[in-house]
């Protein structure tokens, strides 16, 4: 039995990683939220998640309020990996 994860690309740095190491998000109307199983999703790697310049770039790209977006990503990162 293989236990491999598909390789996905981070939208911020375009690096490729196994899917399980990436944060999965989606856009609903004008808001970026955690992927909930439906619709189109995209991925963000942990390096970008922790890179303020990348996060700022993304908040502009998706027209998110920067402060809120930072808080949202931080919460998501913590939630996904509580031991980190
Ligand atoms: Zn990245």
PDB file of the backbone (N, CA, C, O) and the ligand in Angstrom, with CONECT records:
HET     ZN  A 101       1
ATOM      1  N   UNK A   1       0.843  -1.210   0.000  1.00  0.00           N
ATOM      2  CA  UNK A   1       0.000   0.000   0.000  1.00  0.00           C
ATOM      3  C   UNK A   1       0.874   1.255   0.000  1.00  0.00           C
ATOM      4  O   UNK A   1       1.767   1.413   0.832  1.00  0.00           O
ATOM      5  N   UNK A   2       0.598   2.116  -0.930  1.00  0.00           N
ATOM      6  CA  UNK A   2       1.332   3.372  -0.971  1.00  0.00           C
ATOM      7  C   UNK A   2       0.577   4.430  -0.172  1.00  0.00           C
ATOM      8  O   UNK A   2      -0.653   4.476  -0.152  1.00  0.00           O
ATOM      9  N   UNK A   3       1.344   5.252   0.464  1.00  0.00           N
ATOM     10  CA  UNK A   3       0.723   6.337   1.209  1.00  0.00           C
ATOM     11  C   UNK A   3       1.322   7.665   0.761  1.00  0.00           C
ATOM     12  O   UNK A   3       1.883   8.418   1.558  1.00  0.00           O
ATOM     13  N   UNK A   4       1.190   7.925  -0.512  1.00  0.00           N
ATOM     14  CA  UNK A   4       1.787   9.143  -1.033  1.00  0.00           C
ATOM     15  C   UNK A   4       0.733  10.212  -1.288  1.00  0.00           C
ATOM     16  O   UNK A   4      -0.407   9.939  -1.662  1.00  0.00           O
ATOM     17  N   UNK A   5       1.171  11.414  -1.068  1.00  0.00           N
ATOM     18  CA  UNK A   5       0.259  12.536  -1.298  1.00  0.00           C
ATOM     19  C   UNK A   5       0.577  13.167  -2.644  1.00  0.00           C
ATOM     20  O   UNK A   5       1.740  13.239  -3.044  1.00  0.00           O
ATOM     21  N   UNK A   6      -0.445  13.619  -3.336  1.00  0.00           N
ATOM     22  CA  UNK A   6      -0.181  14.285  -4.614  1.00  0.00           C
ATOM     23  C   UNK A   6       0.625  15.565  -4.402  1.00  0.00           C
ATOM     24  O   UNK A   6       0.565  16.189  -3.342  1.00  0.00           O
ATOM     25  N   UNK A   7       1.365  15.931  -5.416  1.00  0.00           N
ATOM     26  CA  UNK A   7       2.185  17.141  -5.330  1.00  0.00           C
ATOM     27  C   UNK A   7       1.349  18.329  -5.821  1.00  0.00           C
ATOM     28  O   UNK A   7       0.729  18.289  -6.883  1.00  0.00           O
ATOM     29  N   UNK A   8       1.359  19.370  -5.012  1.00  0.00           N
ATOM     30  CA  UNK A   8       0.601  20.572  -5.368  1.00  0.00           C
ATOM     31  C   UNK A   8       1.530  21.780  -5.328  1.00  0.00           C
ATOM     32  O   UNK A   8       2.584  21.761  -4.692  1.00  0.00           O
ATOM     33  N   UNK A   9       1.108  22.826  -6.024  1.00  0.00           N
ATOM     34  CA  UNK A   9       1.940  24.016  -6.115  1.00  0.00           C
ATOM     35  C   UNK A   9       1.418  25.125  -5.211  1.00  0.00           C
ATOM     36  O   UNK A   9       0.219  25.400  -5.155  1.00  0.00           O
ATOM     37  N   UNK A  10       2.347  25.745  -4.513  1.00  0.00           N
ATOM     38  CA  UNK A  10       2.002  26.918  -3.704  1.00  0.00           C
ATOM     39  C   UNK A  10       1.759  28.096  -4.644  1.00  0.00           C
ATOM     40  O   UNK A  10       2.570  28.361  -5.531  1.00  0.00           O
ATOM     41  N   UNK A  11       0.652  28.799  -4.452  1.00  0.00           N
ATOM     42  CA  UNK A  11       0.338  29.891  -5.376  1.00  0.00           C
ATOM     43  C   UNK A  11       1.237  31.105  -5.180  1.00  0.00           C
ATOM     44  O   UNK A  11       1.329  31.960  -6.061  1.00  0.00           O
ATOM     45  N   UNK A  12       1.897  31.185  -4.032  1.00  0.00           N
ATOM     46  CA  UNK A  12       2.723  32.369  -3.776  1.00  0.00           C
ATOM     47  C   UNK A  12       4.141  32.217  -4.309  1.00  0.00           C
ATOM     48  O   UNK A  12       4.679  33.153  -4.901  1.00  0.00           O
ATOM     49  N   UNK A  13       4.759  31.049  -4.107  1.00  0.00           N
ATOM     50  CA  UNK A  13       6.150  30.884  -4.526  1.00  0.00           C
ATOM     51  C   UNK A  13       6.294  29.881  -5.666  1.00  0.00           C
ATOM     52  O   UNK A  13       7.378  29.734  -6.232  1.00  0.00           O
ATOM     53  N   UNK A  14       5.212  29.195  -6.004  1.00  0.00           N
ATOM     54  CA  UNK A  14       5.199  28.220  -7.093  1.00  0.00           C
ATOM     55  C   UNK A  14       6.089  27.009  -6.855  1.00  0.00           C
ATOM     56  O   UNK A  14       6.406  26.267  -7.784  1.00  0.00           O
ATOM     57  N   UNK A  15       6.482  26.817  -5.619  1.00  0.00           N
ATOM     58  CA  UNK A  15       7.209  25.589  -5.283  1.00  0.00           C
ATOM     59  C   UNK A  15       6.208  24.462  -5.163  1.00  0.00           C
ATOM     60  O   UNK A  15       5.030  24.689  -4.887  1.00  0.00           O
ATOM     61  N   UNK A  16       6.679  23.253  -5.370  1.00  0.00           N
ATOM     62  CA  UNK A  16       5.786  22.102  -5.283  1.00  0.00           C
ATOM     63  C   UNK A  16       6.074  21.293  -4.036  1.00  0.00           C
ATOM     64  O   UNK A  16       7.226  21.032  -3.688  1.00  0.00           O
ATOM     65  N   UNK A  17       4.997  20.903  -3.372  1.00  0.00           N
ATOM     66  CA  UNK A  17       5.103  20.151  -2.128  1.00  0.00           C
ATOM     67  C   UNK A  17       4.022  19.081  -2.088  1.00  0.00           C
ATOM     68  O   UNK A  17       3.016  19.175  -2.791  1.00  0.00           O
ATOM     69  N   UNK A  18       4.240  18.047  -1.246  1.00  0.00           N
ATOM     70  CA  UNK A  18       3.148  17.089  -1.031  1.00  0.00           C
ATOM     71  C   UNK A  18       1.933  17.820  -0.455  1.00  0.00           C
ATOM     72  O   UNK A  18       2.062  18.699   0.397  1.00  0.00           O
ATOM     73  N   UNK A  19       0.780  17.443  -0.930  1.00  0.00           N
ATOM     74  CA  UNK A  19      -0.451  18.138  -0.563  1.00  0.00           C
ATOM     75  C   UNK A  19      -0.653  18.276   0.949  1.00  0.00           C
ATOM     76  O   UNK A  19      -1.154  19.292   1.430  1.00  0.00           O
ATOM     77  N   UNK A  20      -0.252  17.234   1.688  1.00  0.00           N
ATOM     78  CA  UNK A  20      -0.519  17.252   3.130  1.00  0.00           C
ATOM     79  C   UNK A  20       0.331  18.262   3.899  1.00  0.00           C
ATOM     80  O   UNK A  20       0.059  18.524   5.070  1.00  0.00           O
ATOM     81  N   UNK A  21       1.355  18.832   3.260  1.00  0.00           N
ATOM     82  CA  UNK A  21       2.170  19.819   3.960  1.00  0.00           C
ATOM     83  C   UNK A  21       1.711  21.246   3.649  1.00  0.00           C
ATOM     84  O   UNK A  21       2.246  22.213   4.191  1.00  0.00           O
ATOM     85  N   UNK A  22       0.728  21.359   2.780  1.00  0.00           N
ATOM     86  CA  UNK A  22       0.274  22.685   2.363  1.00  0.00           C
ATOM     87  C   UNK A  22      -1.022  23.084   3.068  1.00  0.00           C
ATOM     88  O   UNK A  22      -1.788  22.241   3.533  1.00  0.00           O
ATOM     89  N   UNK A  23      -1.237  24.383   3.129  1.00  0.00           N
ATOM     90  CA  UNK A  23      -2.489  24.913   3.654  1.00  0.00           C
ATOM     91  C   UNK A  23      -3.444  25.069   2.471  1.00  0.00           C
ATOM     92  O   UNK A  23      -3.097  25.668   1.453  1.00  0.00           O
ATOM     93  N   UNK A  24      -4.635  24.530   2.617  1.00  0.00           N
ATOM     94  CA  UNK A  24      -5.581  24.580   1.510  1.00  0.00           C
ATOM     95  C   UNK A  24      -6.649  25.637   1.774  1.00  0.00           C
ATOM     96  O   UNK A  24      -7.292  25.670   2.823  1.00  0.00           O
ATOM     97  N   UNK A  25      -6.804  26.486   0.783  1.00  0.00           N
ATOM     98  CA  UNK A  25      -7.726  27.617   0.932  1.00  0.00           C
ATOM     99  C   UNK A  25      -8.685  27.667  -0.236  1.00  0.00           C
ATOM    100  O   UNK A  25      -8.493  26.990  -1.247  1.00  0.00           O
ATOM    101  N   UNK A  26      -9.715  28.473  -0.087  1.00  0.00           N
ATOM    102  CA  UNK A  26     -10.554  28.744  -1.246  1.00  0.00           C
ATOM    103  C   UNK A  26     -11.133  30.146  -1.133  1.00  0.00           C
ATOM    104  O   UNK A  26     -11.108  30.774  -0.075  1.00  0.00           O
ATOM    105  N   UNK A  27     -11.657  30.611  -2.261  1.00  0.00           N
ATOM    106  CA  UNK A  27     -12.226  31.955  -2.266  1.00  0.00           C
ATOM    107  C   UNK A  27     -13.732  31.854  -2.412  1.00  0.00           C
ATOM    108  O   UNK A  27     -14.238  31.174  -3.304  1.00  0.00           O
ATOM    109  N   UNK A  28     -14.435  32.532  -1.533  1.00  0.00           N
ATOM    110  CA  UNK A  28     -15.894  32.584  -1.609  1.00  0.00           C
ATOM    111  C   UNK A  28     -16.278  34.044  -1.712  1.00  0.00           C
ATOM    112  O   UNK A  28     -15.999  34.842  -0.817  1.00  0.00           O
ATOM    113  N   UNK A  29     -16.919  34.379  -2.809  1.00  0.00           N
ATOM    114  CA  UNK A  29     -17.192  35.776  -3.106  1.00  0.00           C
ATOM    115  C   UNK A  29     -15.868  36.536  -3.031  1.00  0.00           C
ATOM    116  O   UNK A  29     -14.979  36.299  -3.848  1.00  0.00           O
ATOM    117  N   UNK A  30     -15.726  37.428  -2.085  1.00  0.00           N
ATOM    118  CA  UNK A  30     -14.470  38.182  -2.037  1.00  0.00           C
ATOM    119  C   UNK A  30     -13.597  37.758  -0.870  1.00  0.00           C
ATOM    120  O   UNK A  30     -12.588  38.396  -0.570  1.00  0.00           O
ATOM    121  N   UNK A  31     -13.991  36.688  -0.223  1.00  0.00           N
ATOM    122  CA  UNK A  31     -13.272  36.305   0.979  1.00  0.00           C
ATOM    123  C   UNK A  31     -12.471  35.017   0.808  1.00  0.00           C
ATOM    124  O   UNK A  31     -12.915  34.072   0.156  1.00  0.00           O
ATOM    125  N   UNK A  32     -11.288  35.001   1.406  1.00  0.00           N
ATOM    126  CA  UNK A  32     -10.475  33.778   1.418  1.00  0.00           C
ATOM    127  C   UNK A  32     -10.773  33.038   2.724  1.00  0.00           C
ATOM    128  O   UNK A  32     -10.672  33.600   3.815  1.00  0.00           O
ATOM    129  N   UNK A  33     -11.134  31.790   2.586  1.00  0.00           N
ATOM    130  CA  UNK A  33     -11.434  30.975   3.775  1.00  0.00           C
ATOM    131  C   UNK A  33     -10.712  29.630   3.661  1.00  0.00           C
ATOM    132  O   UNK A  33     -10.143  29.299   2.621  1.00  0.00           O
ATOM    133  N   UNK A  34     -10.749  28.872   4.749  1.00  0.00           N
ATOM    134  CA  UNK A  34     -10.168  27.529   4.709  1.00  0.00           C
ATOM    135  C   UNK A  34     -11.021  26.658   3.783  1.00  0.00           C
ATOM    136  O   UNK A  34     -12.245  26.782   3.756  1.00  0.00           O
ATOM    137  N   UNK A  35     -10.375  25.792   3.039  1.00  0.00           N
ATOM    138  CA  UNK A  35     -11.105  24.916   2.130  1.00  0.00           C
ATOM    139  C   UNK A  35     -12.011  23.985   2.932  1.00  0.00           C
ATOM    140  O   UNK A  35     -11.593  23.392   3.927  1.00  0.00           O
ATOM    141  N   UNK A  36     -13.265  23.869   2.477  1.00  0.00           N
ATOM    142  CA  UNK A  36     -14.235  23.066   3.234  1.00  0.00           C
ATOM    143  C   UNK A  36     -14.764  21.895   2.414  1.00  0.00           C
ATOM    144  O   UNK A  36     -15.796  21.314   2.750  1.00  0.00           O
ATOM    145  N   UNK A  37     -14.072  21.555   1.361  1.00  0.00           N
ATOM    146  CA  UNK A  37     -14.463  20.360   0.622  1.00  0.00           C
ATOM    147  C   UNK A  37     -15.212  20.630  -0.670  1.00  0.00           C
ATOM    148  O   UNK A  37     -15.395  19.717  -1.476  1.00  0.00           O
ATOM    149  N   UNK A  38     -15.647  21.861  -0.885  1.00  0.00           N
ATOM    150  CA  UNK A  38     -16.355  22.163  -2.128  1.00  0.00           C
ATOM    151  C   UNK A  38     -15.716  23.347  -2.845  1.00  0.00           C
ATOM    152  O   UNK A  38     -15.071  24.200  -2.236  1.00  0.00           O
ATOM    153  N   UNK A  39     -15.914  23.366  -4.133  1.00  0.00           N
ATOM    154  CA  UNK A  39     -15.438  24.497  -4.921  1.00  0.00           C
ATOM    155  C   UNK A  39     -13.970  24.382  -5.276  1.00  0.00           C
ATOM    156  O   UNK A  39     -13.323  23.372  -4.996  1.00  0.00           O
ATOM    157  N   UNK A  40     -13.462  25.415  -5.888  1.00  0.00           N
ATOM    158  CA  UNK A  40     -12.069  25.411  -6.305  1.00  0.00           C
ATOM    159  C   UNK A  40     -11.180  25.853  -5.158  1.00  0.00           C
ATOM    160  O   UNK A  40     -11.495  26.793  -4.429  1.00  0.00           O
ATOM    161  N   UNK A  41     -10.074  25.161  -5.017  1.00  0.00           N
ATOM    162  CA  UNK A  41      -9.183  25.502  -3.918  1.00  0.00           C
ATOM    163  C   UNK A  41      -7.802  25.838  -4.450  1.00  0.00           C
ATOM    164  O   UNK A  41      -7.495  25.610  -5.620  1.00  0.00           O
ATOM    165  N   UNK A  42      -6.994  26.372  -3.587  1.00  0.00           N
ATOM    166  CA  UNK A  42      -5.595  26.598  -3.929  1.00  0.00           C
ATOM    167  C   UNK A  42      -4.757  26.367  -2.684  1.00  0.00           C
ATOM    168  O   UNK A  42      -5.284  26.228  -1.580  1.00  0.00           O
ATOM    169  N   UNK A  43      -3.450  26.327  -2.875  1.00  0.00           N
ATOM    170  CA  UNK A  43      -2.561  25.939  -1.786  1.00  0.00           C
ATOM    171  C   UNK A  43      -1.542  27.009  -1.474  1.00  0.00           C
ATOM    172  O   UNK A  43      -1.135  27.802  -2.324  1.00  0.00           O
ATOM    173  N   UNK A  44      -1.151  26.993  -0.218  1.00  0.00           N
ATOM    174  CA  UNK A  44      -0.132  27.913   0.253  1.00  0.00           C
ATOM    175  C   UNK A  44       0.849  27.106   1.108  1.00  0.00           C
ATOM    176  O   UNK A  44       0.432  26.319   1.958  1.00  0.00           O
ATOM    177  N   UNK A  45       2.139  27.300   0.882  1.00  0.00           N
ATOM    178  CA  UNK A  45       3.106  26.530   1.671  1.00  0.00           C
ATOM    179  C   UNK A  45       3.404  27.262   2.988  1.00  0.00           C
ATOM    180  O   UNK A  45       3.094  28.441   3.154  1.00  0.00           O
ATOM    181  N   UNK A  46       4.004  26.529   3.899  1.00  0.00           N
ATOM    182  CA  UNK A  46       4.258  27.094   5.224  1.00  0.00           C
ATOM    183  C   UNK A  46       5.293  28.206   5.196  1.00  0.00           C
ATOM    184  O   UNK A  46       5.236  29.141   5.994  1.00  0.00           O
ATOM    185  N   UNK A  47       6.223  28.099   4.285  1.00  0.00           N
ATOM    186  CA  UNK A  47       7.234  29.149   4.192  1.00  0.00           C
ATOM    187  C   UNK A  47       6.590  30.486   3.829  1.00  0.00           C
ATOM    188  O   UNK A  47       6.911  31.523   4.409  1.00  0.00           O
ATOM    189  N   UNK A  48       5.686  30.440   2.869  1.00  0.00           N
ATOM    190  CA  UNK A  48       5.004  31.663   2.455  1.00  0.00           C
ATOM    191  C   UNK A  48       4.079  32.154   3.556  1.00  0.00           C
ATOM    192  O   UNK A  48       3.935  33.354   3.786  1.00  0.00           O
ATOM    193  N   UNK A  49       3.465  31.207   4.220  1.00  0.00           N
ATOM    194  CA  UNK A  49       2.548  31.532   5.315  1.00  0.00           C
ATOM    195  C   UNK A  49       3.254  32.348   6.389  1.00  0.00           C
ATOM    196  O   UNK A  49       2.648  33.195   7.045  1.00  0.00           O
ATOM    197  N   UNK A  50       4.550  32.077   6.556  1.00  0.00           N
ATOM    198  CA  UNK A  50       5.307  32.749   7.611  1.00  0.00           C
ATOM    199  C   UNK A  50       6.166  33.883   7.075  1.00  0.00           C
ATOM    200  O   UNK A  50       6.982  34.457   7.797  1.00  0.00           O
ATOM    201  N   UNK A  51       5.973  34.194   5.812  1.00  0.00           N
ATOM    202  CA  UNK A  51       6.747  35.263   5.201  1.00  0.00           C
ATOM    203  C   UNK A  51       5.862  36.510   5.040  1.00  0.00           C
ATOM    204  O   UNK A  51       4.984  36.545   4.178  1.00  0.00           O
ATOM    205  N   UNK A  52       6.100  37.527   5.873  1.00  0.00           N
ATOM    206  CA  UNK A  52       5.226  38.709   5.866  1.00  0.00           C
ATOM    207  C   UNK A  52       5.084  39.357   4.485  1.00  0.00           C
ATOM    208  O   UNK A  52       4.018  39.861   4.133  1.00  0.00           O
ATOM    209  N   UNK A  53       6.166  39.338   3.716  1.00  0.00           N
ATOM    210  CA  UNK A  53       6.069  39.961   2.386  1.00  0.00           C
ATOM    211  C   UNK A  53       5.172  39.172   1.446  1.00  0.00           C
ATOM    212  O   UNK A  53       4.433  39.744   0.645  1.00  0.00           O
ATOM    213  N   UNK A  54       5.249  37.847   1.554  1.00  0.00           N
ATOM    214  CA  UNK A  54       4.400  36.997   0.729  1.00  0.00           C
ATOM    215  C   UNK A  54       2.941  37.181   1.133  1.00  0.00           C
ATOM    216  O   UNK A  54       2.051  37.280   0.288  1.00  0.00           O
ATOM    217  N   UNK A  55       2.718  37.224   2.447  1.00  0.00           N
ATOM    218  CA  UNK A  55       1.356  37.384   2.949  1.00  0.00           C
ATOM    219  C   UNK A  55       0.783  38.725   2.506  1.00  0.00           C
ATOM    220  O   UNK A  55      -0.391  38.826   2.148  1.00  0.00           O
ATOM    221  N   UNK A  56       1.622  39.741   2.534  1.00  0.00           N
ATOM    222  CA  UNK A  56       1.164  41.053   2.090  1.00  0.00           C
ATOM    223  C   UNK A  56       0.813  41.028   0.599  1.00  0.00           C
ATOM    224  O   UNK A  56      -0.198  41.587   0.173  1.00  0.00           O
ATOM    225  N   UNK A  57       1.664  40.372  -0.171  1.00  0.00           N
ATOM    226  CA  UNK A  57       1.400  40.232  -1.597  1.00  0.00           C
ATOM    227  C   UNK A  57       0.082  39.528  -1.860  1.00  0.00           C
ATOM    228  O   UNK A  57      -0.686  39.925  -2.736  1.00  0.00           O
ATOM    229  N   UNK A  58      -0.169  38.487  -1.099  1.00  0.00           N
ATOM    230  CA  UNK A  58      -1.409  37.728  -1.269  1.00  0.00           C
ATOM    231  C   UNK A  58      -2.629  38.544  -0.862  1.00  0.00           C
ATOM    232  O   UNK A  58      -3.675  38.483  -1.508  1.00  0.00           O
ATOM    233  N   UNK A  59      -2.486  39.295   0.197  1.00  0.00           N
ATOM    234  CA  UNK A  59      -3.626  40.096   0.649  1.00  0.00           C
ATOM    235  C   UNK A  59      -3.999  41.121  -0.425  1.00  0.00           C
ATOM    236  O   UNK A  59      -5.172  41.451  -0.602  1.00  0.00           O
ATOM    237  N   UNK A  60      -2.992  41.613  -1.133  1.00  0.00           N
ATOM    238  CA  UNK A  60      -3.266  42.543  -2.231  1.00  0.00           C
ATOM    239  C   UNK A  60      -3.883  41.809  -3.420  1.00  0.00           C
ATOM    240  O   UNK A  60      -4.866  42.253  -4.014  1.00  0.00           O
ATOM    241  N   UNK A  61      -3.279  40.686  -3.739  1.00  0.00           N
ATOM    242  CA  UNK A  61      -3.745  39.892  -4.877  1.00  0.00           C
ATOM    243  C   UNK A  61      -5.209  39.504  -4.738  1.00  0.00           C
ATOM    244  O   UNK A  61      -5.964  39.525  -5.709  1.00  0.00           O
ATOM    245  N   UNK A  62      -5.595  39.152  -3.528  1.00  0.00           N
ATOM    246  CA  UNK A  62      -6.978  38.730  -3.294  1.00  0.00           C
ATOM    247  C   UNK A  62      -7.829  39.840  -2.675  1.00  0.00           C
ATOM    248  O   UNK A  62      -8.979  39.623  -2.294  1.00  0.00           O
ATOM    249  N   UNK A  63      -7.251  41.002  -2.585  1.00  0.00           N
ATOM    250  CA  UNK A  63      -7.945  42.164  -2.019  1.00  0.00           C
ATOM    251  C   UNK A  63      -8.535  41.896  -0.642  1.00  0.00           C
ATOM    252  O   UNK A  63      -9.688  42.217  -0.356  1.00  0.00           O
ATOM    253  N   UNK A  64      -7.704  41.300   0.192  1.00  0.00           N
ATOM    254  CA  UNK A  64      -8.114  41.044   1.564  1.00  0.00           C
ATOM    255  C   UNK A  64      -7.580  42.158   2.452  1.00  0.00           C
ATOM    256  O   UNK A  64      -6.548  42.766   2.168  1.00  0.00           O
ATOM    257  N   UNK A  65      -8.304  42.407   3.525  1.00  0.00           N
ATOM    258  CA  UNK A  65      -7.794  43.319   4.534  1.00  0.00           C
ATOM    259  C   UNK A  65      -6.546  42.685   5.143  1.00  0.00           C
ATOM    260  O   UNK A  65      -6.608  41.577   5.676  1.00  0.00           O
ATOM    261  N   UNK A  66      -5.426  43.378   5.065  1.00  0.00           N
ATOM    262  CA  UNK A  66      -4.152  42.761   5.426  1.00  0.00           C
ATOM    263  C   UNK A  66      -4.120  42.259   6.872  1.00  0.00           C
ATOM    264  O   UNK A  66      -3.704  41.132   7.140  1.00  0.00           O
ATOM    265  N   UNK A  67      -4.562  43.107   7.792  1.00  0.00           N
ATOM    266  CA  UNK A  67      -4.541  42.728   9.217  1.00  0.00           C
ATOM    267  C   UNK A  67      -5.353  41.463   9.459  1.00  0.00           C
ATOM    268  O   UNK A  67      -4.906  40.534  10.131  1.00  0.00           O
ATOM    269  N   UNK A  68      -6.544  41.451   8.901  1.00  0.00           N
ATOM    270  CA  UNK A  68      -7.440  40.302   9.086  1.00  0.00           C
ATOM    271  C   UNK A  68      -6.865  39.054   8.443  1.00  0.00           C
ATOM    272  O   UNK A  68      -6.962  37.955   8.990  1.00  0.00           O
ATOM    273  N   UNK A  69      -6.264  39.237   7.278  1.00  0.00           N
ATOM    274  CA  UNK A  69      -5.710  38.118   6.526  1.00  0.00           C
ATOM    275  C   UNK A  69      -4.560  37.470   7.311  1.00  0.00           C
ATOM    276  O   UNK A  69      -4.443  36.246   7.369  1.00  0.00           O
ATOM    277  N   UNK A  70      -3.721  38.313   7.908  1.00  0.00           N
ATOM    278  CA  UNK A  70      -2.598  37.817   8.714  1.00  0.00           C
ATOM    279  C   UNK A  70      -3.109  36.999   9.898  1.00  0.00           C
ATOM    280  O   UNK A  70      -2.597  35.917  10.183  1.00  0.00           O
ATOM    281  N   UNK A  71      -4.116  37.523  10.577  1.00  0.00           N
ATOM    282  CA  UNK A  71      -4.693  36.839  11.739  1.00  0.00           C
ATOM    283  C   UNK A  71      -5.308  35.509  11.310  1.00  0.00           C
ATOM    284  O   UNK A  71      -5.147  34.486  11.975  1.00  0.00           O
ATOM    285  N   UNK A  72      -6.007  35.551  10.198  1.00  0.00           N
ATOM    286  CA  UNK A  72      -6.656  34.351   9.666  1.00  0.00           C
ATOM    287  C   UNK A  72      -5.622  33.269   9.350  1.00  0.00           C
ATOM    288  O   UNK A  72      -5.799  32.108   9.719  1.00  0.00           O
ATOM    289  N   UNK A  73      -4.549  33.654   8.670  1.00  0.00           N
ATOM    290  CA  UNK A  73      -3.526  32.668   8.289  1.00  0.00           C
ATOM    291  C   UNK A  73      -2.814  32.119   9.506  1.00  0.00           C
ATOM    292  O   UNK A  73      -2.486  30.933   9.559  1.00  0.00           O
ATOM    293  N   UNK A  74      -2.580  32.958  10.462  1.00  0.00           N
ATOM    294  CA  UNK A  74      -1.893  32.525  11.676  1.00  0.00           C
ATOM    295  C   UNK A  74      -2.742  31.494  12.423  1.00  0.00           C
ATOM    296  O   UNK A  74      -2.243  30.471  12.892  1.00  0.00           O
ATOM    297  N   UNK A  75      -4.030  31.793  12.518  1.00  0.00           N
ATOM    298  CA  UNK A  75      -4.946  30.874  13.196  1.00  0.00           C
ATOM    299  C   UNK A  75      -4.984  29.545  12.451  1.00  0.00           C
ATOM    300  O   UNK A  75      -4.979  28.477  13.064  1.00  0.00           O
ATOM    301  N   UNK A  76      -5.021  29.621  11.160  1.00  0.00           N
ATOM    302  CA  UNK A  76      -5.095  28.424  10.324  1.00  0.00           C
ATOM    303  C   UNK A  76      -3.834  27.576  10.482  1.00  0.00           C
ATOM    304  O   UNK A  76      -3.909  26.351  10.582  1.00  0.00           O
ATOM    305  N   UNK A  77      -2.701  28.225  10.503  1.00  0.00           N
ATOM    306  CA  UNK A  77      -1.426  27.516  10.644  1.00  0.00           C
ATOM    307  C   UNK A  77      -1.356  26.803  11.994  1.00  0.00           C
ATOM    308  O   UNK A  77      -0.871  25.675  12.081  1.00  0.00           O
ATOM    309  N   UNK A  78      -1.834  27.452  13.025  1.00  0.00           N
ATOM    310  CA  UNK A  78      -1.818  26.893  14.372  1.00  0.00           C
ATOM    311  C   UNK A  78      -2.769  25.716  14.488  1.00  0.00           C
ATOM    312  O   UNK A  78      -2.454  24.685  15.083  1.00  0.00           O
ATOM    313  N   UNK A  79      -3.933  25.902  13.905  1.00  0.00           N
ATOM    314  CA  UNK A  79      -4.975  24.883  13.919  1.00  0.00           C
ATOM    315  C   UNK A  79      -4.504  23.599  13.239  1.00  0.00           C
ATOM    316  O   UNK A  79      -4.716  22.493  13.736  1.00  0.00           O
ATOM    317  N   UNK A  80      -3.862  23.778  12.095  1.00  0.00           N
ATOM    318  CA  UNK A  80      -3.454  22.648  11.284  1.00  0.00           C
ATOM    319  C   UNK A  80      -2.304  21.879  11.909  1.00  0.00           C
ATOM    320  O   UNK A  80      -2.199  20.663  11.749  1.00  0.00           O
ATOM    321  N   UNK A  81      -1.445  22.589  12.618  1.00  0.00           N
ATOM    322  CA  UNK A  81      -0.285  21.942  13.190  1.00  0.00           C
ATOM    323  C   UNK A  81      -0.032  22.441  14.621  1.00  0.00           C
ATOM    324  O   UNK A  81       0.852  23.266  14.851  1.00  0.00           O
ATOM    325  N   UNK A  82      -0.814  21.935  15.569  1.00  0.00           N
ATOM    326  CA  UNK A  82      -0.747  22.454  16.941  1.00  0.00           C
ATOM    327  C   UNK A  82       0.590  22.199  17.635  1.00  0.00           C
ATOM    328  O   UNK A  82       0.904  22.860  18.625  1.00  0.00           O
ATOM    329  N   UNK A  83       1.368  21.265  17.139  1.00  0.00           N
ATOM    330  CA  UNK A  83       2.644  20.953  17.787  1.00  0.00           C
ATOM    331  C   UNK A  83       3.786  21.810  17.266  1.00  0.00           C
ATOM    332  O   UNK A  83       4.900  21.764  17.788  1.00  0.00           O
ATOM    333  N   UNK A  84       3.502  22.577  16.253  1.00  0.00           N
ATOM    334  CA  UNK A  84       4.559  23.360  15.621  1.00  0.00           C
ATOM    335  C   UNK A  84       5.093  24.443  16.531  1.00  0.00           C
ATOM    336  O   UNK A  84       5.990  25.191  16.142  1.00  0.00           O
TER     337      UNK A  84
HETATM  338 ZN    ZN A 101       5.065  29.091  -1.025  1.00  0.00          ZN
END
